[in-house]
Amino acid sequence: MGVFMNEKVSTLSTLIRERRSIRDFKTDPIPLQDMVELLNDAVYAPNHGKREPWRFIAFEGKGKKKFADAVIDTYNAEQKENKAAAMEKYYQDIPLHLLVVMPEDPRQKKWEEDICAVSAMIQNFQLLAWEKGIGVCWKTNAYNLDPIFREAVGVQPGEKIVATLHIGYYEIVPKAKKRTSVEDKLVVIND
């Protein structure tokens, strides 16, 4: 299926460097149990106080229509006229959508610790999925903040959507984009 499906990953650094955000997916379904297994490993991310500040809302099968409708309901009239049909198809064709939600702790330090933990867990999930030939695209679109979308998908008051993850098998791996060398961003203080 994917790059690593029948190959053993030689090092973690190889996996990190070869993972890509995937936007074009095969329509083959991702078994929900496979996603759950990946998440059960991903949640071993560091998290302060072992708060495990995450919960998940998955949309698969017919549930993808609910997700697509919730996104489209956030569009203005012109957007609905110009792109609703294409976006409906796009969201329906993606095998699985996963919202990653965290509680919004009013204490800034706890909130920052929680968003860091959730982000680390998401990166774990992306790497674990990539290792199995499953692509992920981490989206932070405006609809994540829209009350219409949030209510439609079951996000509670006092929660933040950290990510919408689009998940599926891929055929084409995008080329890597050049990264700035760490030496260009590193300040060393040694006296």
Contact map, one row per residue, 1 for C-alpha under 8 A:
11101000000000000000000000000000000000000000000000000000000000000000000000000000000000000000000000000000000000000000000000000000000010000000000000000000000000000000000011100000000000000000000
11111000000000000000000000000000000000000000000000000000000000000000000000000000000000000000000000000000000000000000000000000000010111000000000000000000000000000000000011100000000000000000000
11111110000000000000000000000000000000000000000000000000000000000000000000000000000000000000000000000000000000000000000000000000000010000000000000000000000000000000000000000000000000000000000
01111111100000000000000000000000000000000000000000000000000000000000000000000000000000000000000000000000000000000000000000000000011110000000000000000000000000000000000000000000000000000000000
11111110000000000000000000000000000000000000000000000000000000000000000000000000000000000000000000000000000000000000000000000000001110000000000000000000000000000000000000000000000000000000000
00111111000000000000000000000000000000000000000000000000000000000000000000000000000000000000000000000000000000000000000000000000000000000000000000000000000000000000000000000000000000000000000
00111111100000000000000000000000000000000000000000000000000000000000000000000000000000000000000000000000000000000000000000000000000000000000000000000000000000000000000000000000000000000000000
00010111110000000000000000000000000000000000000000000000000000000000000000000000000000000000000000000000000000000000000000000000000000000000000000000000000000000000000000000000000000000000000
00010011111101100000000000000000000000000000000000000000000000000000000000000000000000000000000000000000000000000000000000000000001000000000000000000000000000000000000000000000000000000000000
00000001111101000000000000000000000000000000000000000000000000000000000000000000000000000000000000000000000000000000000000000000000000000000000000000000000000000000000000000000000000000000000
00000000111111100000000000000000000000000000000000000000000000000000000000000000000000000000000000000000000000000000000000000000000000000000000000000000000000000000000000000000000000000000000
00000000111111110000000000000000000000000000000000000000000000000000000000000000000000000000000000000000000000000000000000000000000000000000000000000000000000000000000000000000000000000000000
00000000001111111000000000000000000000000000000000000000000000000000000000000000000000000000000000000000000000000000000000000000000000000000000000000000000000000000000000000000000000000000000
00000000111111111100000000000000000000000000000000000000000000000000000000000000000000000000000000000000000000000000000000000000000000000000000000000000000000000000000000000000000000000000000
00000000101111111110000000000000000000000000000000000000000000000000000000000000000000000000000000000000000000000000000000000010011000000000000000000000000000000000000000000000000000000000000
00000000000111111110000000000000000000000000000000000000000000000000000000000000000000000000000000000000000000000000000000000010000000000000000000000000000000000000000000000000000000000000000
00000000000011111110000000000000000000000000000000000000000000000000000000000000000000000000000000000000000000000000000000000000000000000000000000000000000000000000000000000000000000000000000
00000000000001111111000000000000000000000000000000000000000000000000000000000000000000000000000000000000000000000000000000000000000000000000000000000000000000000000000000000001000000000000000
00000000000000111111100000000000000000000000000000000000000000000000000000000000000000000000000000000000000000000000000000000110010000000000000000000000000000000000000000000000000000000000000
00000000000000000111110000000000000000000000000000000000000000000000000000000000000000000000000000000000000000000000000000000000000000110000000000000000000000000000000000001101000000000000000
00000000000000000011111000000000000000000000000000000000000000000000000000000000000000000000000000000000000000000000000000000000000000111100000000000000000000000000000000000100000000000000000
00000000000000000001111110000000000000000000000000000000000000000000000000000000000000000000000000000000000000000000000000000000000000111000000000000000000000000000000001001100000000000000000
00000000000000000000111110000000000000000000000000000000000000000000000000000000000000000000000000000000000000000000000000000000000000011000000000000000000000000000010000000000000000000000000
00000000000000000000011111000000000000000000000000000000000000000000000000000000000000000000000000000000000000000000000000000000000000000000000000000000000000000000000001010000000000000000000
00000000000000000000011111100000000000000000000000000000000000000000000000000000000000000000111000000000000000000000000000000000000000100000000000000000000000000000001111100000000000000000000
00000000000000000000000111110000000000000000000000000000000000000000000000000000000000000000111000000000000000000000000000000000000000000000000000000000000000000000000111100000000000000000000
00000000000000000000000011111000000000000000000000000000000000000000000000000000000000000000111000000000000000000000000000000000000000000000000000000000000000000000000110000000000000000000000
00000000000000000000000001111100000000000000000000000000000000000000000000000000000000000000001000000000000000000000000000000000000000000000000000000000000000000000000110000000000000000000000
00000000000000000000000000111110000000000000000000000000000000000000000000000000000000000000001100000000000000000000000000000000000000000000000000000000000000000000000100000000000000000000000
00000000000000000000000000011111011000000000000000000000000000000000000000000000000000000000001100000000000000000000000000000000000000000000000000000000000000000000001110000000000000000000000
00000000000000000000000000001111111000000000000000000000000000000000000000000000000000000000000000000000000000000000000000000000000000000000000000000000000000000000000000000000000000000000000
00000000000000000000000000000111111100000000000000000000000000000000000000000000000000000000000000000000000000000000000000000000000000000000000000000000000000000000000000000000000000000000000
00000000000000000000000000000011111110000000000000000000000000000000000000000000000000000000000000000000000000000000000000000000000000000000000000000000000000000000000000000000000000000000000
00000000000000000000000000000111111111000000000000000000000000000000000000000000000000000000000000000000000000000000000000000000000000000000000000000000000000000000000000000000000000000000000
00000000000000000000000000000111111111100000000000000000000000000000000000000000000000000000000000000000000000000000000000000000000000000000000000000000000000000000000000000000000000000000000
00000000000000000000000000000001111111110000000000000000000000000000000000000000000000000000000000000000000000000000000000000000000000000000000000000000000000000000000000000000000000000000000
00000000000000000000000000000000111111111000000000000000000000000000000000000000000000000000000000000000000000000000000000000000000000000000000000000000000000000000000000000000000000000000000
00000000000000000000000000000000011111111100000000000000000000000000000000000000000000000000000000000000000000000000000000001001100000000000000000000000000000000000000000000000000000000000000
00000000000000000000000000000000001111111110000000000000000000000000000000000000000000000000000000000000000000000000000000001000000000000000000000000000000000000000000000000000000000000000000
00000000000000000000000000000000000111111111000000000000000000000000000000000000000000000000000000000000000000000000000000000000000000000000000000000000000000000000000000000000000000000000000
00000000000000000000000000000000000011111111000000000000000000000000000000000000000000000000000000000000000000000000000000011000000000000000000000000000000000000000000000000000000000000000000
00000000000000000000000000000000000001111111100000000000000000000000000000000000000000000000000000000000000000000000000011011001000000000000000000000000000000000000000000000000000000000000000
00000000000000000000000000000000000000111111100000010000000000000000000000000000000000000000000000000000000000000000000010010000000000000000000000000000000000000000000000000000000000000000000
00000000000000000000000000000000000000011111110000000000000000000000000000000000000000000000000000000000000000000000000010000000000000000000000000000000000000000000000000000000000000000000000
00000000000000000000000000000000000000000111111000000000000000000000000000000000000000000000000000000000000000000000110110010000000000000000000000000000000000000000000000000000000000000000000
00000000000000000000000000000000000000000001111101000000000000000000000000000000000000000000000000000000000000000000100110000000000000000000000000000000000000000000000000000000000000000000000
00000000000000000000000000000000000000000000111111111000000000000000000000000000000000000000000000000000000000001101110000000000000000000000000000000000000000000000000000000000000000000000000
00000000000000000000000000000000000000000000011111100000000000000000000000000000000000000000000000000000000000001100100000000000000000000000000000000000000000000000000000000000000000000000000
00000000000000000000000000000000000000000000001111100000000000000000000000000000000000000000000000000000000000000000000000000000000000000000000000000000000000000000000000000000000000000000000
00000000000000000000000000000000000000000000011111110000000000000000000000000000000000000000000000000000000000000000000000000000000000000000000000000000000000000000000000000000000000000000000
00000000000000000000000000000000000000000000001111111000000000000000000000000000000000000000000000000000000000000100000000000000000000000000000000000000000000000000000000000000000000000000000
00000000000000000000000000000000000000000010001001111100000000000000000000000000000000000000000000000000000000000000100000000000000000000000000000000000000000000000000000000000000000000000000
00000000000000000000000000000000000000000000001000111110000000000000000000000000000000000000000000000110000000000100110000000000000000000000000000000000000000000000000000000000000000000000000
00000000000000000000000000000000000000000000000000011111000000000000000000000000000000000000000000011110000000000000010000000000000000000000000000000000000000000000000000000000000000000000000
00000000000000000000000000000000000000000000000000001111100000000000000000000000000000000000000000011100000000000000000000000000000000000000000000000000000000000000000000000000000000000000000
00000000000000000000000000000000000000000000000000000111110000000000000000000000000000000000000001111000000000000000000000000000000000000000000000000000000000000000000000000000000000000000000
00000000000000000000000000000000000000000000000000000011111000000000000000000000000000000000000001111000000000000000000000000000000000000000000000000000110000000000000000000000000000000000000
00000000000000000000000000000000000000000000000000000001111100000000000000000000000000000000000111100000000000000000000000000000000000000000000000000000000000000000000000000000000000000000000
00000000000000000000000000000000000000000000000000000000111111110110000000000000000000000000000111000000000000000000000000000000000000000000000000000000000000000000000000000000000000000000000
00000000000000000000000000000000000000000000000000000000011111110000000000000000000000000000001110000000000000000000000000000000000000000000000000000000000000000000000000000000000000000000000
00000000000000000000000000000000000000000000000000000000001111110000000000000000000000000000001100000000000000000000000000000000000000000000000000000000000000000000000000000000000000000000000
00000000000000000000000000000000000000000000000000000000001111111100000000000000000000000000000000000000000000000000000000000000000000000000000000000000000000000000000000000000000000000000000
00000000000000000000000000000000000000000000000000000000001111111110000000000000000000000000000000000000000000000000000000000000000000000000000000000000000000000000000000000000000000000000000
00000000000000000000000000000000000000000000000000000000001111111111000000000000000000000011000110000000000000000000000000000000000000000000000000000000000000000000000000000000000000000000000
00000000000000000000000000000000000000000000000000000000000001111111100000000000000000010011000000000000000000000000000000000000000000000000000000000000000000000000000000000000000000000000000
00000000000000000000000000000000000000000000000000000000001001111111110000000000000000000000000000000000000000000000000000000000000000000000000000000001100000000000000000000000000000000000000
00000000000000000000000000000000000000000000000000000000001000111111111000000000000000000010000010000000000000000000000000000000000000000000000000000000100000000000000000000000000000000000000
00000000000000000000000000000000000000000000000000000000000000011111111100000000000000110011000000000000000000000000000000000000000000000000000000000000000000000000000000000000000000000000000
00000000000000000000000000000000000000000000000000000000000000001111111110000000000000010000000000000000000000000000000000000000000000000000000000000000000000000000000000000000000000000000000
00000000000000000000000000000000000000000000000000000000000000000111111111000000000000000000000000000000000000000000000000000000000000000000000000011001100000000000000000000000000000000000000
00000000000000000000000000000000000000000000000000000000000000000011111111100000000000000000000000000000000000000000000000000000000000000000001000001000000000000000000000000000000000000000000
00000000000000000000000000000000000000000000000000000000000000000001111111100001000100110000000000000000000000000000000000000000000000000000000000000000000000000000000000000000000000000000000
00000000000000000000000000000000000000000000000000000000000000000000111111100000000000000000000000000000000000000000000000000000000000000000000000011000000000000000000000000000000000000000000
00000000000000000000000000000000000000000000000000000000000000000000011111110000000000000000000000000000000000000000000000000000000000000000001001011000000000000000000000000000000000000000000
00000000000000000000000000000000000000000000000000000000000000000000001111111111000000000000000000000000000000000000000000000000000000000000000000000000000000000000000000000000000000000000000
00000000000000000000000000000000000000000000000000000000000000000000000001111111000000000000000000000000000000000000000000000000000000000000000000000000000000000000000000000000000000000000000
00000000000000000000000000000000000000000000000000000000000000000000000000111111100000000000000000000000000000000000000000000000000000000000000000000000000000000000000000000000000000000000000
00000000000000000000000000000000000000000000000000000000000000000000000000111111110000000000000000000000000000000000000000000000000000000000000000000000000000000000000000000000000000000000000
00000000000000000000000000000000000000000000000000000000000000000000000000111111111100000000000000000000000000000000000000000000000000000000000000000000000000000000000000000000000000000000000
00000000000000000000000000000000000000000000000000000000000000000000000100111111111110000000000000000000000000000000000000000000000000000000000000000000000000000000000000000000000000000000000
00000000000000000000000000000000000000000000000000000000000000000000000000001111111100000000000000000000000000000000000000000000000000000000000000000000000000000000000000000000000000000000000
00000000000000000000000000000000000000000000000000000000000000000000000000000111111110000000000000000000000000000000000000000000000000000000000000000000000000000000000000000000000000000000000
00000000000000000000000000000000000000000000000000000000000000000000000000000011111111100000000000000000000000000000000000000000000000000000000000000000000000000000000000000000000000000000000
00000000000000000000000000000000000000000000000000000000000000000000000100000011111111110000000000000000000000000000000000000000000000000000000000000000000000000000000000000000000000000000000
00000000000000000000000000000000000000000000000000000000000000000000000000000001011111111000000000000000000000000000000000000000000000000000000000000000000000000000000000000000000000000000000
00000000000000000000000000000000000000000000000000000000000000000000000000000000001111111100000000000000000000000000000000000000000000000000000000000000000000000000000000000000000000000000000
00000000000000000000000000000000000000000000000000000000000000000001000100000000001111111110000000000000000000000000000000000000000000000000000000000000000000000000000000000000000000000000000
00000000000000000000000000000000000000000000000000000000000000001001100100000000000111111111000000000000000000000000000000000000000000000000000000000000000000000000000000000000000000000000000
00000000000000000000000000000000000000000000000000000000000000000000000000000000000011111111100000000000000000000000000000000000000000000000000000000000000000000000000000000000000000000000000
00000000000000000000000000000000000000000000000000000000000000000000000000000000000001111111110000000000000000000000000000000000000000000000000000000000000000000000000000000000000000000000000
00000000000000000000000000000000000000000000000000000000000000011011000000000000000000111111110000000000000000000000000000000000000000000000000000000000000000000000000000000000000000000000000
00000000000000000000000000000000000000000000000000000000000000011001000000000000000000011111111000000000000000000000000000000000000000000000000000000000000000000000000000000000000000000000000
00000000000000000000000011100000000000000000000000000000000000000000000000000000000000001111111000000000000000000000000000000000000000000000000000000000000000000000000000000000000000000000000
00000000000000000000000011100000000000000000000000000000000000000000000000000000000000000111111110000000000000000000000000000000000000000000000000000000000000000000011100000000000000000000000
00000000000000000000000011111100000000000000000000000000000110000000000000000000000000000001111110000000000000000000000000000000000000000000000000000000000000000000011100000000000000000000000
00000000000000000000000000001100000000000000000000000000011110010000000000000000000000000000011111000000000000000000000000000000000000000000000000000000000000000000011100000000000000000000000
00000000000000000000000000000000000000000000000000000000011100010010000000000000000000000000011111100000000000000000000000000000000000000000000000000000000000000001111000000000000000000000000
00000000000000000000000000000000000000000000000000000001111000000000000000000000000000000000000111110000000000000000000000000000000000000000000000000000000000000011111000000000000000000000000
00000000000000000000000000000000000000000000000000000001110000000000000000000000000000000000000011111000000000000000000000000000000000000000000000000000000000001111100000000000000000000000000
00000000000000000000000000000000000000000000000000000111100000000000000000000000000000000000000001111100000000000000000000000000000000000000000000000000000000001111100000000000000000000000000
00000000000000000000000000000000000000000000000000000111100000000000000000000000000000000000000000111110000000000000000000000000000000000000000000000000001000111110000000000000000000000000000
00000000000000000000000000000000000000000000000000001110000000000000000000000000000000000000000000011111000000000110010000000000000000000000000000000000000000111100000000000000000000000000000
00000000000000000000000000000000000000000000000000001100000000000000000000000000000000000000000000001111100000000000000000000000000000000000000000000000000001110000000000000000000000000000000
00000000000000000000000000000000000000000000000000000000000000000000000000000000000000000000000000000111110000100000000000000000000000000000000000000000000001110000000000000000000000000000000
00000000000000000000000000000000000000000000000000000000000000000000000000000000000000000000000000000011111101100000000000000000000000000000000000000000000001000000000000000000000000000000000
00000000000000000000000000000000000000000000000000000000000000000000000000000000000000000000000000000001111101100000000000000000000000000000000000000000000000000000000000000000000000000000000
00000000000000000000000000000000000000000000000000000000000000000000000000000000000000000000000000000000111111100000000000000000000000000000000000000000000000000000000000000000000000000000000
00000000000000000000000000000000000000000000000000000000000000000000000000000000000000000000000000000000111111110000000000000000000000000000000000000000000000000000000000000000000000000000000
00000000000000000000000000000000000000000000000000000000000000000000000000000000000000000000000000000000001111111000000000000000000000000000000000000000000000000000000000000000000000000000000
00000000000000000000000000000000000000000000000000000000000000000000000000000000000000000000000000000000111111111100000000000000000000000000000000000000000000000000000000000000000000000000000
00000000000000000000000000000000000000000000000000000000000000000000000000000000000000000000000000000001111111111110000000000000000000000000000000000000000000000000000000000000000000000000000
00000000000000000000000000000000000000000000000000000000000000000000000000000000000000000000000000000000000111111111000000000000000000000000000000000000000000000000000000000000000000000000000
00000000000000000000000000000000000000000000001100000000000000000000000000000000000000000000000000000000000011111111100000000000000000000000000000000000000000000000000000000000000000000000000
00000000000000000000000000000000000000000000001100101000000000000000000000000000000000000000000000000100000001111111110000000000000000000000000000000000000000000000000000000000000000000000000
00000000000000000000000000000000000000000000000000000000000000000000000000000000000000000000000000000100000000111111111000000000000000000000000000000000000000000100000000000000000000000000000
00000000000000000000000000000000000000000000001000000000000000000000000000000000000000000000000000000000000000011111111100000000000000000000000000000000000000000000000000000000000000000000000
00000000000000000000000000000000000000000000111100011000000000000000000000000000000000000000000000000000000000001111111110000000000000000000000000000000000000000000000000000000000000000000000
00000000000000000000000000000000000000000000101000001100000000000000000000000000000000000000000000000100000000000111111111000000000000000000000000000000000000000100000000000000000000000000000
00000000000000000000000000000000000000000000000000000000000000000000000000000000000000000000000000000000000000000011111111100000000000000000000000000000000000000100000000000000000000000000000
00000000000000000000000000000000000000000000110000000000000000000000000000000000000000000000000000000000000000000001111111110000000000000000000000000000000000000000000000000000000000000000000
00000000000000000000000000000000000000000111110000000000000000000000000000000000000000000000000000000000000000000000111111111000000000000000000000000000000000000000000000000000000000000000000
00000000000000000000000000000000000000000100000000000000000000000000000000000000000000000000000000000000000000000000011111111100000000000000000000000000000000000000000000000000000000000000000
00000000000000000000000000000000000000000000000000000000000000000000000000000000000000000000000000000000000000000000001111111110000000000000000000000000000000000000000000000000000000000000000
00000000000000000000000000000000000000001110100000000000000000000000000000000000000000000000000000000000000000000000000111111111000000000000000000000000000000000000000000000000000000000000000
00000000000000000000000000000000000001101100000000000000000000000000000000000000000000000000000000000000000000000000000011111111100000000000000000000000000000000000000000000000000000000000000
00000000000000000010000000000000000000000000000000000000000000000000000000000000000000000000000000000000000000000000000001111111110000110000000000000000000000000000000000000000000000000000000
00000000000000110010000000000000000000000000000000000000000000000000000000000000000000000000000000000000000000000000000000111111111000000000000000000000000000000000000000000000000000000000000
00000000000000000000000000000000000001000100000000000000000000000000000000000000000000000000000000000000000000000000000000011111111100000000000000000000000000000000000000000000000000000000000
00000000000000000000000000000000000001000000000000000000000000000000000000000000000000000000000000000000000000000000000000001111111111110000000000000000000000000000000000000000000000000000000
01010000000000100010000000000000000000000000000000000000000000000000000000000000000000000000000000000000000000000000000000000111111111110000000000000000000000000000000000000000000000000000000
00011000100000100000000000000000000000000000000000000000000000000000000000000000000000000000000000000000000000000000000000000011111111000000000000000000000000000000000000000000000000000000000
01011000000000000000000000000000000000000000000000000000000000000000000000000000000000000000000000000000000000000000000000000001111111000000000000000000000000000000000000000000000000000000000
11111000000000000000000000000000000000000000000000000000000000000000000000000000000000000000000000000000000000000000000000000000111111100000000000000000000000000000000011000000000000000000000
01000000000000000000000000000000000000000000000000000000000000000000000000000000000000000000000000000000000000000000000000000000111111110000000000000000000000000000001111000000000000000000000
00000000000000000001110010000000000000000000000000000000000000000000000000000000000000000000000000000000000000000000000000000100110011111000000000000000000000000000001111000000000000000000000
00000000000000000001111000000000000000000000000000000000000000000000000000000000000000000000000000000000000000000000000000000100110001111100000000000000000000000000111100000000000000000000000
00000000000000000000111000000000000000000000000000000000000000000000000000000000000000000000000000000000000000000000000000000000000000111110000000000000000000000000111000000000000000000000000
00000000000000000000100000000000000000000000000000000000000000000000000000000000000000000000000000000000000000000000000000000000000000011111000000000000000000000011110000000000000000000000000
00000000000000000000000000000000000000000000000000000000000000000000000000000000000000000000000000000000000000000000000000000000000000001111100000000000000000000011110000000000000000000000000
00000000000000000000000000000000000000000000000000000000000000000000000000000000000000000000000000000000000000000000000000000000000000000111110100000000000000000111000000000000000000000000000
00000000000000000000000000000000000000000000000000000000000000000000000000000000000000000000000000000000000000000000000000000000000000000011111110000000000000000000000000000000000000000000000
00000000000000000000000000000000000000000000000000000000000000000000000000000000000000000000000000000000000000000000000000000000000000000001111111000000000000000000000000000000000000000000000
00000000000000000000000000000000000000000000000000000000000000000000001001000000000000000000000000000000000000000000000000000000000000000000111111001100000000000000000000000000000000000000000
00000000000000000000000000000000000000000000000000000000000000000000000000000000000000000000000000000000000000000000000000000000000000000001111111001100000000001011000000000000000000000000000
00000000000000000000000000000000000000000000000000000000000000000000000000000000000000000000000000000000000000000000000000000000000000000000111111101100000000001000000000000000000000000000000
00000000000000000000000000000000000000000000000000000000000000000000000001000000000000000000000000000000000000000000000000000000000000000000011111111100000000000000000000000000000000000000000
00000000000000000000000000000000000000000000000000000000000000000000000000000000000000000000000000000000000000000000000000000000000000000000000011111110000000000000000000000000000000000000000
00000000000000000000000000000000000000000000000000000000000000000000010011000000000000000000000000000000000000000000000000000000000000000000000001111111000000000000000000000000000000000000000
00000000000000000000000000000000000000000000000000000000000000000000011011000000000000000000000000000000000000000000000000000000000000000000001111111111100000000000000000000000000000000000000
00000000000000000000000000000000000000000000000000000000000000000000000000000000000000000000000000000000000000000000000000000000000000000000001111111111111100000000000000000000000000000000000
00000000000000000000000000000000000000000000000000000000000000000000000000000000000000000000000000000000000000000000000000000000000000000000000000111111111100000000000000000000000000000000000
00000000000000000000000000000000000000000000000000000000000000000100010000000000000000000000000000000000000000000000000000000000000000000000000000011111111000000000000000000000000000000000000
00000000000000000000000000000000000000000000000000000000100000000110010000000000000000000000000000000000000000000000000000000000000000000000000000001111111000000000000000000000000000000000000
00000000000000000000000000000000000000000000000000000000100000000000000000000000000000000000000000000000000000000000000000000000000000000000000000000111111100000000000000000000000000000000000
00000000000000000000000000000000000000000000000000000000000000000000000000000000000000000000000000001000000000000000000000000000000000000000000000000111111110111000000000000000000000000000000
00000000000000000000000000000000000000000000000000000000000000000000000000000000000000000000000000000000000000000000000000000000000000000000000000000110011111100000000000000000000000000000000
00000000000000000000000000000000000000000000000000000000000000000000000000000000000000000000000000000000000000000000000000000000000000000000000000000000001111100000000000000000000000000000000
00000000000000000000000000000000000000000000000000000000000000000000000000000000000000000000000000000011100000000000000000000000000000000000000000000000000111110000000000000000000000000000000
00000000000000000000000000000000000000000000000000000000000000000000000000000000000000000000000000001111000000000000000000000000000000000000000000000000001111111000000000000000000000000000000
00000000000000000000000000000000000000000000000000000000000000000000000000000000000000000000000000001111000000000000000000000000000000000000000000000000001001111100000000000000000000000000000
00000000000000000000000000000000000000000000000000000000000000000000000000000000000000000000000000111100000000000000000000000000000000000000000110000000001000111111000000000000000000000000000
00000000000000000000000000000000000000000000000000000000000000000000000000000000000000000000000000111100000000000010011000000000000000000001000000000000000000011111000000000000000000000000000
00000000000000000000000000000000000000000000000000000000000000000000000000000000000000000000000001111000000000000000000000000000000000000111000100000000000000001111100000000000000000000000000
00000000000000000000000000000000000000000000000000000000000000000000000000000000000000000000000011110000000000000000000000000000000000000111000100000000000000001111110000000000000000000000000
00000000000000000000000000000000000000000000000000000000000000000000000000000000000000000000000011110000000000000000000000000000000000011110000000000000000000000011111000000000000000000000000
00000000000000000000001000000000000000000000000000000000000000000000000000000000000000000000011111000000000000000000000000000000000000011110000000000000000000000001111100000000000000000000000
00000000000000000000000010000100000000000000000000000000000000000000000000000000000000000000011111000000000000000000000000000000000001111000000000000000000000000000111110000000000000000000000
00000000000000000000000011111100000000000000000000000000000000000000000000000000000000000000011100000000000000000000000000000000000001110000000000000000000000000000011111000000000000000000000
11000000000000000000000011110100000000000000000000000000000000000000000000000000000000000000000000000000000000000000000000000000000011100000000000000000000000000000001111100000000000000000000
11000000000000000000010111000000000000000000000000000000000000000000000000000000000000000000000000000000000000000000000000000000000011100000000000000000000000000000000111111000000000000000000
11000000000000000000000011000000000000000000000000000000000000000000000000000000000000000000000000000000000000000000000000000000000000000000000000000000000000000000000011111000000000000000000
00000000000000000000000100000000000000000000000000000000000000000000000000000000000000000000000000000000000000000000000000000000000000000000000000000000000000000000000001111100000000000000000
00000000000000000001010000000000000000000000000000000000000000000000000000000000000000000000000000000000000000000000000000000000000000000000000000000000000000000000000001111110000000000000000
00000000000000000001110000000000000000000000000000000000000000000000000000000000000000000000000000000000000000000000000000000000000000000000000000000000000000000000000000011111000000000000000
00000000000000000000000000000000000000000000000000000000000000000000000000000000000000000000000000000000000000000000000000000000000000000000000000000000000000000000000000001111100000000000000
00000000000000000101000000000000000000000000000000000000000000000000000000000000000000000000000000000000000000000000000000000000000000000000000000000000000000000000000000000111110000000000000
00000000000000000000000000000000000000000000000000000000000000000000000000000000000000000000000000000000000000000000000000000000000000000000000000000000000000000000000000000011111000000000000
00000000000000000000000000000000000000000000000000000000000000000000000000000000000000000000000000000000000000000000000000000000000000000000000000000000000000000000000000000001111100000000000
00000000000000000000000000000000000000000000000000000000000000000000000000000000000000000000000000000000000000000000000000000000000000000000000000000000000000000000000000000000111110000000000
00000000000000000000000000000000000000000000000000000000000000000000000000000000000000000000000000000000000000000000000000000000000000000000000000000000000000000000000000000000011111011000000
00000000000000000000000000000000000000000000000000000000000000000000000000000000000000000000000000000000000000000000000000000000000000000000000000000000000000000000000000000000001111111000000
00000000000000000000000000000000000000000000000000000000000000000000000000000000000000000000000000000000000000000000000000000000000000000000000000000000000000000000000000000000000111111100000
00000000000000000000000000000000000000000000000000000000000000000000000000000000000000000000000000000000000000000000000000000000000000000000000000000000000000000000000000000000000011111100000
00000000000000000000000000000000000000000000000000000000000000000000000000000000000000000000000000000000000000000000000000000000000000000000000000000000000000000000000000000000000111111100000
00000000000000000000000000000000000000000000000000000000000000000000000000000000000000000000000000000000000000000000000000000000000000000000000000000000000000000000000000000000000111111110000
00000000000000000000000000000000000000000000000000000000000000000000000000000000000000000000000000000000000000000000000000000000000000000000000000000000000000000000000000000000000001111111000
00000000000000000000000000000000000000000000000000000000000000000000000000000000000000000000000000000000000000000000000000000000000000000000000000000000000000000000000000000000000000001111100
00000000000000000000000000000000000000000000000000000000000000000000000000000000000000000000000000000000000000000000000000000000000000000000000000000000000000000000000000000000000000000111110
00000000000000000000000000000000000000000000000000000000000000000000000000000000000000000000000000000000000000000000000000000000000000000000000000000000000000000000000000000000000000000011111
00000000000000000000000000000000000000000000000000000000000000000000000000000000000000000000000000000000000000000000000000000000000000000000000000000000000000000000000000000000000000000001111
00000000000000000000000000000000000000000000000000000000000000000000000000000000000000000000000000000000000000000000000000000000000000000000000000000000000000000000000000000000000000000000111
